[in-house]
Amino acid sequence: SSSKEESFSNNSKQITSDAAVGYTIQQGMQRGVISVAVGLTVGGLASIVLARGGGSTRKVLTGFGGGVGLGSAWTKCSIELEQLLKDC
């Protein structure tokens, strides 16, 4: 109940800490979709260049790219949440 009453300034608007956490998670999920797509694309292109024979090596490189994208989005969202919760 006290967390709902707490508010802070973000872009000159007063919002509750619950709304700020929800917004941060939503932004993180949107960033995750974009990062995974970019990672899969870059990994796929790298696999075409590096694994000319095809097969499972291309799949592994493409999957690695998607994992890197997901990991970067997760880390960014985690850092933002930690900073947000520290400020509240």
Summary of the structure (lengths in Angstrom):
residues: 88
radius of gyration: 18.5
end to end distance: 13.8
largest distance: 60.3
contacts: 247
relative contact order: 0.17
helix: 80%
strand: 9%
